[in-house]
Amino acid sequence: MAEERRGAQLPIQPVERPILYSPYDEPDRYWLYGEDHEPRVVPGRRPAGYYYRVRRSATQQLSYLAEEQREDLAGVNALREDIKRWRASGYEGATEVSKKLLRYWRREGRSPRLFFCQLEAAETIIFLNEIRLAGRRPRFSPKFDEAHLTSLLDHPADPGQPPLRRLGIKMATGSGKTVVMAMLIAWSFCNRAQVRSDTRFPLACLAVCPNLTIKERLQVLRPGRPDNYYDAFDLVPHALRPLLNQGKVEITNWHLFAPESEHQEGGQSYAVVNKGPEGDDAFCRRVLGELYGEGEILVINDEAHHAWRAPVGAEPELAGEVQRSELEEATVWVNGLDTLNRGVGVRFCADLSATPFYIAGSGHVEGSPFPWLVSDFGLVDAIECGIVKIPRLPVSDTTGRPEPRYFNLWRNIVEEMDAKERRGGRGRSPKPEAVYREAQPALLTLAGQWVERFKQIEEASDEKDKTPPALIIVCDNTDVAEEFYKHISGERVVEEEEPGEGRGRRKVKRTVYGSGDVFPEYFSNSETRKPTIRIDSKLLAEAESGDPNASRSDAAEELRQIVATVGVKGQPGEQVRCVVSVAMLNEGWDAHNVTNILGLRAFESQLLCEQVVGRGLRRMDYAPDPETGLLTEEYVDIYGVPFSLIPFKGREVKAAAPEDKPLNHVRALPERAGMEIRFPRVEGYAFALKRNLIRADLEAMQPLRIEPEREPTAVFVKPRVGYELGQPTMSGPGEYQEQTREAYYASTHLQTICFEIARMVVDRLLSGVGRKAGGAGFTRQSRQQLFPQVFRLVQDYVERKVDFRGEDPCELGQQKYVDRVVGLLCDAIRPDETQGEPPLLPILNRYDPTWSTAKVDFKTVKPCHSTVHSHVNLVAADTARWEQRAAFRLEQAAGKGLLRFYARNEELGFEIPYEFMGIGHAYWPDYLVRLADGRTLALEIKGLETEEDRAKHEAARRWCDAVNTWGQLGEWCFHVTRDPQMLVKELEGVVGRG
């Protein structure tokens, strides 16, 4: 089957192995997809480059019109050549201490070995500082020219202030940035301690980072710590270790750069103290602590993409899309660096980041790199050498669509919701329950893959690490995150009144634990066991704040400790299996055990895709294969993150401006008042049961079909790596792997699904329409009598009306199918009048219980057809001339005496309430027709019929039943015609049946 799928649907063929070379060697080949879609290995090293977004004009600012274009990083590519030649020269011109360190890091047989990207990053900084920035030139003619050197200066807005010298290092997540920091500190400290007069080498280093978790992890940069990286990675020869110890390292958060209040002293605030604005010297003393007085400092900015400044002269509103907190952070961070540079001097800033690019709204081109970038080892390079896990994304599924449904899941969900809610317009976020329903099949499939991996770990020998894998769900907003957390964990917060009697009892909230919907034996929470966590963004931000004056609650600190230690043996987060978060996991997330990622948010750039995917790419094992010398392949399965690894440039389609068209005035004609049609405005239905007896006409109910062509039941995934020219690649190197929901089927039973459907139907009956009537309705005591009746109806419906189409019956358990069955049954259930129960009654609008064709009065540019037998002068048509054809046949039927008059339901206000997939909607039949026998017909013109159409039609029949029982506007009926040409003949049948 995999072979057929490859040949028939996928133009890009798999390759034997995605990992091309050892991470300890310089890259000498890379994957490239040509215009023929065939992957091939290209000799040499992939040029460094980046992608940036091109925005449209002010009238074309929709995100999907933004393009991404690629440009080479000329400075980085030039430096690569210079560094290679300098390395071959034996590091000519470097100090003896530097040569010793560089050779020590590259020596044969060392353990652990350093990655090539780590060595190259350190070599680049050393070459620039000791050779080029010191005014020296190597024997060869450098490619990195004076113009490139100038780009390393970051100028403050005030031209009188000294510029910062910044050297940017781009390294993919998981490639070992902290080790590079330790290498640079060792190099600087050892050189300065050896020659105290050489100011090129600071003896003091300030490491700045964005949050508390990263600050704690960077403590390994302190030479005196037992767990320091200098010893752990054998970075300093024994003879040089005393020199390293003479330097000082301070680690802080950017929050400390905020100017101290004029009313603060000694860490305390006093109303009577007014010291005036904090000067540069006071700032440096407070921030640097023991480093103050050591002369120029080396600054290491971790996650340095947060430290940027807007273009000179730019106004704050240029950061339109940037959250206030991000703009504040960038401003405080870079202003603090400027103050340190003025106060004590900054030799240079080593800026390390996996994504050193300007973000949207910064005032710079979105996705463009910081101009001081000097070293680049990106995510694609890291995948090709095996340093990180290989992302596997859907490339085909049972729907047969060119782009698999789960590839860009959020976009597909939003577009489908927009299509269903056309009157609401685009741009609205779908409701959380709708997102869960539409994404549940993807979640079940992905979670099933997690279960398989978990079982493999559990069945492994006792010597193997038993840390469970982690599933990450990245949501669009807190409401969506809460919905998924509720369904997965089974944990809910309920509001109840305090026990006792009398009025005025307070409502209190408490947490209750139940069984989740997604493999509850693995993911459901209890009071003592929390395998599923939801990251409260505000709470985590409170805990992660590096502001020394900020208060932190116990709950915030507990959450931080769990998130910071996911997958770490013996730590609070060891047993976490599922993480539900908003937008993106915070920096400092260091879990190595992520195996599955589900993206449920908009991904408007490949940069954002890379940031999210990067959270799951840290490897578990770095031991090379003894036969090949390459790292073994580790994978992370990703649904919903359209990560192409190469963005594409789209083409703008310029549509002609619409021509001005005359307006048609559609209105009720006073002279035709005798053709007025009045109708009730129904908002709901009322039961007034006496014996809690119900019925449903199963034969009349719409059937249900399992739809593997719309919702995949099997997915082929394969690794993503490399580039394709011109278009985004939908696959990449590596073999196909089929992923199904077999694990879900094995853990679920059809009877359990039927039981759950029956429970939902009863809950809706008990909590919904009955109470609106103000009469007896359903009561809580009715449950025991109603449930057996409903359960039998569910079983009968599943047996007689559900077409599984060869799929496993447990597919019915997906929320989208469950919601359909629940909706159909709720619409079909009636009071059992044969047993003496009162019939169903409508609940009318309180203020306008009835409406009329006399209210029609509007103008339109739609094509219109004049009428004779209608209160309204014109029929406005929508699509494919169906309405015109129907109007012609209605006029014809009136001439034959089959009907008296009719009205098009355009701006008329006739609507029928219905539910589909658990969400309330309004249905507008196309025509109201007063038949010759006096009945009023709600007429629908419909070609192909969808599941939602069937729900509408069932709701219309229920509406007619209730309105006919009410009886104040005559008798009503409902009819659907599939072909307007046959309408007259069909009306003959309707009148005849009346």
N, C-alpha and C positions, 0 to 999 in steps of 0.2 A: 504493500500500500504506500509506503514511504517513497519507493522508487517511482510509482505512478504519479504521485503528487509532485515530485521534483520535476519530472519530465513534462507534465501537462501544465503546471501552473506557475512554476518558479523559474524565471530566466537565469537567476544566479545560482551557480552550482556550488555544492559544498567542497571544501578542501580537506586534506587529510588531517592537518593539525594546525590549530590557531597559533600556538607558541612557536616562534621562529628561531629564537636565539637565547643564549644564556643571559640572565640579568647582570652577570659579572663582566660581560664583554661589551665593547662598543657595538651599537646596532649596525649591521651590515646588510640588512634586507628588510623589506616591509611589504605588507599586503596592499595591493592597489586594484580597484575595480575599474576596468576600462569602459569605453562606450559600448562595447559588446556585452557588458554585464558579466563578463568572465573574470573571476579573481585570478590574479597572477602575482608571483613573488617578484618584486623589483629589487635589483641589487643596489647597495648603497644605503644611505640613511635618509629617512623621511625629513624633508625640510621643515623647519619650525614655522608655524603659521597660526592664524587665528581667524575666527568668524565674527563679524559684527552685523548689527541690525541696521537696515535702511528704512527710515520712517517715511511715510507718505505725507502729502500736503495736509493742511488743516482740515480739509473736507474728507480726508481718507485716513482717519486715525484708527480704524478698527484693527485689532491686533493681528488678525489673520492676513492683513495686507502688508505687514512688515516682512521684509526680505532679509536674508542673511547672505553675506558675501565673504569670500576668503581673501586674505592677504598674507604674504610671507612676512616673517619677522626678520627683516634684513640685518639688524644688529646682532641678533642671536646667531643667525647662520654664519655671519662673518666671524664672530667670536669662537664658534665651534672650530673653524679652520685654524684660527690663531692658537687656540688651546692645544689642538692636536699637534701642531708644529712645535709649540713650546714644550709639550710633553716629550716629543721625540728628541729634543735638544738636551734632555736631562734637566729641565727646569732652569735653564741658563738665566742668570741674573737674580734668582731668588736667594734669600739668606740661607746659611747653612742649616739653621734650625728648620726652616720651611722645607728644604730638600729632605732632611731626615724624616720629617713627618710624612711628606708626600710618598717617599719610597717605603716607609713603614706601612702606610695604608695600602700600598699596592704589592707588598711582598708576597712571594709564593708561600703557600701552606698556612697562611694565617687563618684563624678561626675566632669569631665568625668573619666570613668574607664580606667586604663592603660592595654594594651594588655600584655598577658603573655610573648611574645617574648621581649617586651621592658623591663619588669621587670627582666627577666632572663639575658639579656645582661648587665644591670646595676649590678645585683648581681654578675655576673662573674667577672667584672672588679674590684668591691669592694673586693671580696674574694681574688683575686690574689694580689691586691695591699696591703691590710691590713694584710693578713695572709701569703700567700705563698711567695711573693716577699719580705716580711719583715722578712723572716727567721723563721716564726712561723709555727707550725704544729697543725692542729685540733686534737681533741680527737680520731677521726676515722682515719683509714689508708687511705690516699688519693690515688685515682687511677691516678691522674695527677702527675706523678713522676718527678724526677730531670731532666731526659732527656727531658721531655716535657718543663720544665721551661727553659732549655738551648735554645730550639727552638724559644723562644720569643725574642732572641737577633739578631738584624740585623747588621752584621759586615761590616764596610767600607772596601774598598780594602787595605787601609793602616793599617797594624796590630797595629800601634802605636796609632791609634785614638780610643776613647771610642765607644763601640757599642751602637746602639739605642735599647731601649726596646720598642717593638711594640706589641700591643694587638689588634688583628683583630676581628671585629664584622661583620658577614654576616647577613644582613636583607633584605628581598625581597622589591622591589620597592613598596611603598605604605604602608609599615608596621610601619612607624613612626620613622625613624632614628633621625630626628632633636629633637624629644622629648627625646630620649636617650641621646643625646648630652647635653641637658639642665639638665637632671637628674645627669649626671656625673659632670657637672660644679657646680651644687648646692651642691652635696656631697663633692667635693674637697674644695670649698670656705668655707662652713659652718664649716667643720672640722678644717681647718687651722685658721680661725678667732676665733674659740673656744680655740684652743691650738696653739699658734703662733710658738712654738718650734717643732711642729711635721711636719717634712719636707716630710712626705709621701704625704702631701696634698698641692699642689701648690695653691697660691692665685692669680695666673695669668694664663690665658688660651689664647692660640693662635689657632684660627680655620683657617685652610687652605683649599681652595676649587679651582676648576678648571676654573671657569668663573664668569663673572660679575653678571649674573642673580642669581646664587647660593649665591654669596656674599651678594646680596641685601636681599635674603630670610633668610640668617643666622643672620641678624641683630636682629632677635627675641631672640637671645642668650644673648643680652646685658640686664642686670637686670634693668637698668633704663629706658628702652623703654616702652612706654605705651602699646604696643602690645606684650610684652615679654611673652615667653612660661611658665615661672615660675608661673605667675599668671593665664594665660589662661588655663593651665592644672593642676593647684593647686598642684605644686610639692614641696612647702616648707611650713611647718607650720608657723603660724603667729609669733610664738616666735623666730623662726630661721631666719626670713626674714632680720633683721638687719645684721646678720652674712654674708648672701649672698651678701649684698650690699658692703661689704668691698673688694670684689675681683674685678678684672678687666678682661674684655674680649676684645680681638682685633681680627678682622676678615680680612683676606687678601686672595689674589690669589697667586698661586705658582709663577706667573711671577715676583713678588717682590723679589724672592729668587735669581734671576739672578744677578751676581756680578755687581756692579756699575762701569761705565766706569772710567778710570783713568783721563779722561778729563771732568768729571761731578762734579758739586758742587751745593748744594742747589737745586737740581732738574733741573739745567740748565747746558748746555754743553758749554765749552769754549776751544778754540784751545790752549790758552796759559796756561791752567791749566793742570798739570801732577802730580797727587797725588800718583802715584804708585798703585799697586794692593790693593784692599780693604781687610783689615785685618778682623779677626773674630770679634773683639770688634766693629769696625765700622759697620760691617754687622749687628750685633745684635742691635746696637743702631738704625740703619735705619729701620730695619724690625719690631722691637718690639715696638718702640715708647714709650708709657707710661708704657708698661710692663717691660721695661729695668730697672734693679735694684731691681726687686721683687724676685730675686732668681730663683730657678728651676721653669720651666714652665710646664704646661700640654698642650700638642699639640693634637688637634683633626683634623684629616685628613678626609675631606668629599670626597666621590668618590675616596677612597684611592687606588683603583686598578691602578691609574695613577702613584703612587709613588713606583717604584720598581728599583732595580739595577741589572745589568747583573752579572752573576757568576764571581767570582774573577778570574782575568787573561783573561777574555773573550775579544775578539777584537770587535770593533764596527760592523764589517760585520755580526756578529751573529744575528743582528737584520734585517736580509734580508727582511722579509715580513712586518716589522714595518715601518710605514711612518716616515720620518725624524722628523716631528713635534712631534709624539708620543714619540720617543726616546729622543728628546730634553727635552720634558716636564718631563719625568720620571727622567732624569739625573739631571735637574735643581732642581726639587722638592726634591729628596732625598739628593742631595748635600747640599741644604739649611738646611734640617733637621740636617745633620751632623754638619754644621757650628754652628747652634744654640746649639747643644749638647756640642760642644767644648767650645763655648763662655759663655753660661749662665747655661747650664745643662737642659736636658729634663727628667723629672721624668718618663714619658712614653708617647707614642703616642697611642691614641685611633683611630684606623683605621676603618672607617665605609664604607661599600660598599655592593651593592647587588650582585656583581660579583668579589670577591677578588681573581682573578686568573691571572696567567701569560698568556700573549697573544702570538700569533705566532711570532717567530722571536726574542723573548726576550732573548734567550739563555737558557731558562728553558723549561721543558716539557709543551707544549701548553695545557692550561686548568687546570694545576696543581695549587693548592691553595698556597697562601702565608703561609709559615710554622708557622707564629705567629697567625694563626686563632684560636680563643678561644671560639667563640660563633657562632652558625649556625642556622638560621631560614630561610630556602630557599623558593623558589617560590611554590613548591608543598605543603609545609606545610601551606603557606599563603592561597593557594586555598582551602585546606581542612578545614580551620577554617573560611573562608569567608572574610578575611581581604582585599583580592583583588578580582577583577572580575574573572569570570571563562572563559577561552578561549574556543570558540567553533570552531572546524575545520571540513572541509568536511570529511565525512566517506563513502559516496557513491553518485553516480550521474547517469544520464541517459546514460552515455557512457558504463557502465557495467564493466569498467576496475577495477582490484583489488585495485589499488591506485587511488583515484579520481583525475581527471585532475587538479583541483584547489588546491590540497594539496601541491604539489611541482611545482608550476606553472612555475617558471623561468627555472628549469631544463627541464621541458617538452618543453618549447618554444625553448631553446637552442638546445636540441637534435633534434627537428623537423627541425630547421633551418640548422643544420649540415647535416641532411639527404638530404635536398633539395640542399645544396651547397657542395656536396661531394668533388668536385675538389678543394674547398677552404681549406679543412682540418678542424680539430677541433680547438677549443680555441678562435675563433673570436667572439666578441660581436655582437649580431644581431643588425640590424639597428633599430633606434628608431621607425620608422613608422611600421616596422614589429612587434616589441614588442607590440605597441599599438593595432595593428590589432588582434594579437593573444590573447592579454589579455583583449580586450574590452568586450567580453561576461562576463568574471568574474567581471569586473568592473561594468557592468550594473546590474548584479545580486546583487552584494554587495551594490552598491549605491541604489538599489531598497529597500533593507532592511533598509538602512539609512532613506529613504523617509518614510517608514512605521513608524519608531520610531519618526521621526520629526512630522508626523501627529498626533501621539498619544500625543506628548507634546503640540502641538498647540490646541488639543481638550480638554486638561486637564482643570480643574477649574482654576480660576484666582489666587487661593492661591498657586498653584504649580509653581515651577521654570520653566521658559520658555527658559532657555538657550539651544540653539540648540545642538544636538549631533555633534561629529566630526568624519570625515572619514580621515584616514591617508594612504598615498600611499608612500611607501619606494622604491626608484628606484636605479638601479645599477650605473647610472652615470648621469651627468648633461644633456646630450643630451636626454636621455630617460625621465628624469624629465621634461624637456622643452616640449617634445612632448605631454606628458600627461597633463601638465598644459595648453597647447594651446587648446587641445580638450575639456577639462573640463570647463575652464574659458571662452573660446571664446576670450581670450585676445591675441593679436598678435602684434609683432613689425615689422613694414614695413619700407623699405628704399626707399626714394623718392628724386628726385631732387628738389632743391629749386625753387620756382616760379621765373619766369623772362625769358629773352631771351638771346641768345648768348651761346658761349661755356664756359667751366670752371665752370659751376654751381655745387656747392657742393651737395653731397648726405646727406640727414639728415634722422634720424630715428625718428619715432613717433609711439605711441601706439594706436592701434585701438581696438574697442570693438565690438564683435559680439555675436552670440548665440552659446554656447557650444554644444557638442554632447551628454552630459550626464545630463539628467534632467535639462535643462537650466534654468527653472524657479527657481531652488534652488541653482545652482552652478555658473551660468554665472556672470562674473564681468562687472561692468560699471565704469565710471569715479568717481561715488560717492558711489559705493557699491562694496566691495571686499570680498565676502563669500569664495572665493578660493584663497589661497596664495601658492606661491612657495618659499621654503626656499633656498635662495642663500647662499651656504655654506661659500664662501669667505667673503661675506658681513656680515653674521652672526658671523663668526670668528673675523672679525674686530671689531664688536660691543661687543662681549663677552670677548675680550682680557682683562685680568687683569693687563696688563702692564701699569703702570701709565704714561709712556712716549709715549704710542701709541695714534695716532690721530683717531677719529671716525667721520665719516660723518653723516649728519642728516638722510640720507636714512638707514644707518646701524643701528642707534639707533632706528629709527622708526620700522624697522623690528624686532629688539630685543624686543621692548615693545609689539608688537603684538604677537610674538611667546610666550613670557613669560606670557601672560595673556589670552591665548585661553580658552574660556569657563568661564571667570571671569566676573561677572556682573558689568557693568559700566566701564569696562576697554577697551583699544583699540582692544583686541582680542576677545571680547565677542561674536560677530556675525560670527566668522570664522567657516565655515562648512567643508571645505576640505583643507588638508595640503599635499602638494607634496614636498617630500624631497629626498635627496640623501643619500644612505648608511644607516643612522640611525639618528633619532632626537637627538639633542644635550642634554647633561646632564643639568638638570635644567628645562626640560620639566615637567610641573606639572599638566597638564590638567586632570580633573576628568571625562570629558564628552566624551571620546573616546568610540565609539561603534563599529567601523569597521576598520580593518587594511588590506591593500593589499600589499603583499611583492613581489617586482619585482627585485630581485637580488639573487645572489648565497648565500646560507646558508650552510656553510661547517662545522658547529659545532652546537651542542645544546646550547652552551654558547652564540653564536651570535643570535640564535633564541630567547633565553630568554631575551637578551638585547633589541631586537626589540619589542617583544611581551610585555615586561614589560612597555614600554612607554604608553600602552593603558589600564593598569590594575588597575589604581587608581579608587576607588569606588566613587560613588556620595553620597551614604547614608550609615551611620554606625549605624542606629537605629536597635536594635535586634527585632526579631519577639516576641511579648509579650507571645505567647503560647509556643514556643519552646526554647526561649532564644538564638537562633542562629541568625546570620546575614542573611538577605534575599539574595537570589541569584541574582547577577548582571552578565551580560554576555557581552563579546566582540567577534564579529564574525571576523574570521581571514582566509583569503585566501592567499595562496602563501608562508606561513612561515611553513616549515615542522617541527613543534614543537611537538616532541613525548613525551617530559618530561622524557624520558629515552632513551639515545643513545644505539646503538647496536654494537656488535662486529661482523665484517664481516669475511669471510674466504677468504684468498688469493688463487686464482686459478692459479696454475702454468702450463702454457701451454708448450708443448714441443717445442724446438727450431726448426724453419723451416729447412728442408733439403736443401742442395745446389742443385740447379737445373740448367741445361744448358740453355744458352740464345739462343733464336731463333732470327735470323736476318730477319726482315720484310722489304722489299724494292721493289721499282719499277724496273722491269726488262727492260733494254734497248731494248732487242730483241722483246718486246711486246709493243713498242711505239705506234703501231696502235690501242691499246686498251686504250689509254689515255682518261681520262674524265676531262674536264675543267669545272669550275663552278664559278659563280660570288660571291664576298664577300660582302654581303648586310649588311648595318648598319642601315638602316631605310627606310622610304617611303616618297614619295613626292606627294602631291595633287596640282593640278594646276586648281582649279575650276574656272569656269567663272560665273556660276549662283548660286553657293552655294547649289547645289542639290545633295543629297546623297541617297544611298539605302543600304539595308542589307538583305541577304537571311536568314530569321529567321528559315526556315525549316532545313537548313543545319547547323545551330548553335547548339552547344552542350547544353544539358539541365543542369539545376542546381537543386540539391537536398539539402534540409535542413537536417542537420546531427546531430540530438540530441545524437547519439551514439558516436560522436567525440567531439562535443562541448556541454557540459551539458546545458539543458534547465531547469533542476530542480536539486537541491542539498539537501542532508540530512546532517545536521550538528548536532554535539552533543558536550557536554563539554569534555575537556581534563583534566584529573587529575589522579595521581597515577602511579604505575609502573607495567610493565609486565616483567617477567623473560625471558631472552634469545632473544626476538625479540621486535621491536618497536611496540607499540600498535597503531592501526589505529582508535581507538575510546576510549571512557572512560565513566565515570558515567554520568547519566543524560538522560533525554528523547530525542528522536530524534525530530528535527524540520525541516520541509521542507521549503526551500527557493527557490522562483521562480522569474521570471522577470515580474510578473503581473503589478507592478508599472510602468515599462517601457512600456508595451503594452498599458496601459491606457493613457499614455502621448504622444503616437506616432500614426501617421496615415500612412497607406500604400501609399497614394497619395503623402504625404510629402517625403517619402523615394524615390519614383519614381522620384519626382522632383529633389531631391538631386543627384540621380544617373545621370539624364540627364544633370544637371549642370556640374558634374565632367567630363562626356564624352565630352561635348562641350568645357570645359576648356582645356582638353587634346588635342583636335583637334586644338584649337586656338593657344595653346602655344607650341605644339610639332612639329610633322613631317612637317607641312606645311612650316615653315620657313627654315627648313634644305634644302629644294629644291632650294632655291635661286630664285624661280619663284614667280608667283602670290600667290599661297597657300591660306590659310584662312587668313582673316583679322579681326580686331576687329569689323568692321561693319557687319561681317557675323553672329554675334551672334543671332540677331533677326530673321534671316532666318533659321539658323541651329537649334535653340532650339526647336521649335515646331516639326520639323521632328524627332529629337532625342527623344523627350518626347514620341511621338507616338510609336517609336520603343521600348522604355523601357516598356511602358504599354503592348504592344503586347507580348514582351518577357516574362514579369512577368505572364501574363495571360496564355500563351501557353506553356512555357518551364520550369517554376519553379514548382517543386514538394515540397509542404510544408509539406507533410507527417503528416497531422493532427495537426501540430504546428501552433501557432499564426502567421499570415502573417507578423507581425512586426519583427519576427526573421530576415527577409530579411535586416533589417536596421543595423545589425551588420557589422562592417567594413570588415570582411573577406568575407561576401557574397556580400556586395556592391562592393568591389574591384574586385571580380570575374566577376560580371555582367559588370562592367565598362570595364574590360579587354576584355571580350568576344565581347562586342559591338564595341569597338575600333578596334578589329581585323576584325570584320565582315563588318564594314562600308566601302563602296566603293563609288567612284564618280558614279553618275547615268549616265552611258554612253548612255542609251536610250533617255535621254533628252539633249544629245549633250555635256556632260561633258567629258573632257579628262580622260583617264583611269589612274589608279594608277601606279606610276613609282618607281623603287628601287633607293636608295641612296647607291652608292658603296664606298668601301674603297678608300680613296684618293690616297694612295701610291701603293697598290696592289689590283686593282679592280677585278682581276681574279686569280684563283689558280688552281692547277692541281694534279692529282694522281702521276705525275712525281716527286713530292716533298717528297713522302713517303720514309723514311729511319730511322728505329729505331730497338732496340733490346728489347726482352721481355721474361719473364719466363712463360708467359701464354701458355696454350696448343694451338697449331696451326694446321691448315688444309691446305694442299697444294692446289693450284689452277691451272686451265688450261685456263679458259676464263676470266682472270683478268690481268690488268697491274701490280698488286702487287702479289708477289710470294706466300704469305701466308695469311690466315685469322686467326687473333688472337681472341680467344673466351674468354668471360667474365664469364657467369654463366649458369649453368644447361644445357650446350651443345646446347642452342638455336641457337647460331651463327653457330656452326658446321652443325646443321641440315639445317639451312637456306642456308649455302654455298653449301651443297650437292644438295639441290633442285634447286639452281640457276645454278649450273653446269648442272644439268639434264635439266632445261628449255633451256639452251643454246644449248644442243644437239638436242632439239626438234625445234629449230629455233625461240623460243619466245623472245630471247634476244641475243645481240651480245657479250657483256662483262659486267663486274660489278667490284665494289671495295668496300671493307669493310671500313667504316668510322672510322678507328682507326688511330690516329695521322695524319689524313688527313687534318683537318682544315675546314671541311665543317660544317657550323653552321647557324642556323636560329634564328634571334633575336625575343624574345617574352617577354611579360610582364605577370606576375602572381601576384595577390594581391598587385598591385601597384609597384612591384620591377622588374627591368629588368633582364633577364636571357638569356642564349644561349642554343639552342636545337640542339642536334646532332643525326639526323636519322641514322639508323644502316648501310644502304647500299645506294650506288648510282648504278643505273642499266641503261645501254643503251639498250633500247628495240629494237625489230626488226623493228619497224616502224620509228626509228630515234629519238624518244622522250627519254628524260632522266627522270628516275623515282627516287624520293627520297623514300626509302622503310624503314618502321619502323616495327620491330618485337616486339609485345607487347602482354602480357597476360592480366592480370587485368588492368583496366584503371581507373586512378584517375582524380580528377578535374584538376590537373595541367597537366596531360597528354592531356586532352581535349583542354586545352589552347595551348599546343604545336602543336597539330594537326591543330587547327584553324589557328595558325600562319604560319604553313607550307603551307596551301592552299593559304593564302594571299601572301606568298613569291612567290609561283608559278605564281599567277595572275600578280604580278608586274614584275617578270623576263620575263614572256611571252610577256608582253607589250613592255619591253625593247628589247627583241628579238635577241640579238647578240650572244647568245649561244644556239640557238635552242629552242624547246618547252620542258617544264618541267611539271611533274605531281607528285602527292603524293598518297601513298597508305599505309594502316596499315594492317598487317596480324596478326591474333590472334593465328594461328596455322601453324608453318612452314611446317607441313606435307601436308597442303592444298595449299602451295605457288604456285606450278606449275599450278594448276587449276585456282587460282585467277589471275595469270599473263595472262592466256588465256583470261580472262574476261577483264583485263586492256587493252591488245593489241586490243581486239575486239572492245572496246569502242573508241579506238583512231581513 
